[in-house]
Amino acid sequence: MTALKAVTASKGPRRRMVTVAALAAGAALVLSGCSAGQVSQTADQVAAVNGNHADVNTISLRNLHIVFPGEGYTNTKGGSALIALSIINNSESVQDELTSVTTDLGTVKITPPPGDSAFILRPQQTVVASSTERAAETTSATPTSGAHAQQPTDKPATDPAAKAATIEITGLTEDITPGLTYTVSFNFKQNGTVQVHVPVDAGSTERHESDLSGPAEPAKGGH
């Protein structure tokens, strides 16, 4: 009788061990399913917008980056580089001005938008800094004659890039390398100074295609 009781009592822990093992196996399957879904979703994601951003009081800096070499810019020691970004004055009434840009990379030259004697940031206005050639291309893209010619208007251009400023770094003290960031300070008359780590545009690279290339299938379920 005693032996029978001992055998009967041993069944309880064994059942508990089997239950725990089953739960652990089920959890492993759920986790592996979620993991597979995350990988598939990541494969469909688009790369982030090139450039950094920063804010100082009512001024916002967006898509801030050093342009890939071209249009006369070498990005090598002794040469020059171009900074591109959009600067937004979010104030509804107070005008501001970008007075200077400083960096250890070299001397920065600011050229205000055409028609302005200084880099003025009017209330609720966006000023784009890019290359003069790119701004000229944007302006010349509008037809000037024929049936689709643009009619004269007193309103300012809706595309800030049509009147782009330029911010150039001259006499570079070192080579500028894609993949690194460089410290640049923007000094505003009303809103003060903001220091930003500026990335370098890596340029456009072609994606390698093969027989195995193709979009990943979207994950199933809510994982």
N, C-alpha and C positions, 0 to 999 in steps of 0.2 A: 504493500500500500504506500509505503513511503517513497519507493522508487517511482511509482505511477505519478504521485504528486510532483515529484521533481521534474519528470518529463513534461507534465502539463504546464508547470510554471515556466519552463524554458521557452515555450512557444510565444509568450508575450513579448519579450525583448526581440526575438527574431522577427516578428511581424513589424515591430516598430522600426527595425533596421531596414526592412524591405521597403516600408513606406517612405522613409527618409531618402533612400537611394532613388526611388521613383520620382520624388519631388525634385531632387537635385538634377536628374536627367532631363526632366521637363523644363527646368529653369535654364539649363544649358542650351536646349533647343530654341527657346525664346530669345535668349541673348544672341545666339548665332544668327537668327533670322533678322533681328534688329541691326546687327553689324552689317549684314549683307545689304540691307536697305540703305544704310548710310553711305556705303561705298558707291552704290549705283547712283544715288542722288548727287553725291559730290562730283561724279564724272560728268554730270550735265551742267554744272555750275559754270558761269561766265567769269572770266578774270576781273578783278577789281579795277576801278578807274585809275589810270596812271596819275600819280601826283599826291601830294600831301595837302592838308588843310589846317587852318588855324583861325582863331578869333581873338580880337582885342577890342573890348568894349563894343562899339557899334560897327566895327569893321570886320569883314569876313574875307579870308583868303581861301580860294578854292583851286583845285587841280594844279597845285604848285609843283613845278619840276624843272630840271635843267634839260634843255632840248638836245636831242640826239645830234651829233655833228652834221653839219651841212649848211648850205647858204652862206658860206664864208666863215663858219664857226668850226674850230678844230677840236676844242675840248682837251687840248694838250698843253703842257707847260710852256709858257711864253706866248701862247695864243689867246683865243677868246672863247667865251661861251655865252649862251643865251638863256635867260630865265623866262619861263612862260607861266602865267597864272591869270585868274580873274579876281579882281578886288571889288567888293561890294560894300557900299555905304548904306547901312540899314537905317540910319537916322532919318526921320521925317522932316527935319528942319535944319540940322547943323552940317555945314560943308566941311570937308577935311582935305588934307593934301599929303601925298607921299613925298616927304622931304628928302629922304636918302635911303639907300640900301647898302649895308656893309657886310663884308665877309672876309675871312682870311685867305680866300681863294685868289683875291686880286682887287683891283679898283673897279667899282661899279658905276656905269654910266646910265643915267635915266633919260630917255627921250619921251616927253609927254605926247599924248595923242595929237594928230594934226589939228591945228587951230587953237591949241591951248599953249600958253607960255609956261605952265607948270603942270605937274601931275595932280590935277584937281579931281576930287571925288565929291560930286554933288549929291545932295540928299536923294536916297532911293535910286542911285545910279550904279551901274556896273562898268568898270573899266577893264579891258583885256590888255594884257601885255604879251606880245608874241613877236614874230619877225616882221619887218617892214615889207618883205616880199609877199608873205602870206596875206597881210592886210591888203596889199595892192591887188592880189588875185581875187580876194573877196569883193573888192570894190568893182573891179573890171568885169566880174561875172554878171552884173546887171546890164541888160540891153540898153543902149543909148539911142537907138533909131529904129524905125520900122513900126509895125503894128503893136509890138509888145514893149515899146519904149516906156521908160519910167516917167511919169508925169511929175513936174516940179512940185515941191511941197516944202512948207516951212517947218514940218515936224522933223525932229532928229532921227537919225538912222536907228531902226529897231535892233539891228545886229551890232553889238558892241565891237565885234572883231573888224567891222568895216572901218573903224577909227582906232586901230590898235596902237598902244604905246610900245616902247621897247626897253628892256632892262638887260644891259650887256655887262658881262664881267671881262675886263681886259687885263692883259699881263698876268695870265694865270700862274700861280706859284707852284702848281703841281698838275699832273694829269687828272682829269675827271673820269672816273671809271663807273660804268653801269653796274648796278647792284649795291652801290654804296650811297650814303647820304652825306650831305655837306651842310654845315650850319650857316644860315643866312639870317640877318636881322633886318626887319622892315620898320622904318621910323616914320610915324605919322604926326602931323602938327597938332592935332586935337586929341587923338586917341592913344598916343604913346608908342611904345616899341614892342614888337613881338618877334621872338626868335624861333625859327623853324628849321627842322632837319629836312633838307630838300633832297628828294631822290633824283636819279638820273634816268631819263627816257632811254630805254634799251632798244628803241627802234622796232620796226616790224620784222618778225621772223616767220617764215613759212612753217606750217605744221607738217610733220612727216606723216604721210599716208601709206598704208599697206593693206593687204587683203584682210587683215584682222582689225583694221580701223573701223570705227562706226560708233554711233551713239549708244550709250548703255540703256538697257531697258529700265523704265521707272520701277521703283520698289513697290511691292504689293503690301497692302495692310497699312496700319497706322504707325509703323515704326520708322 
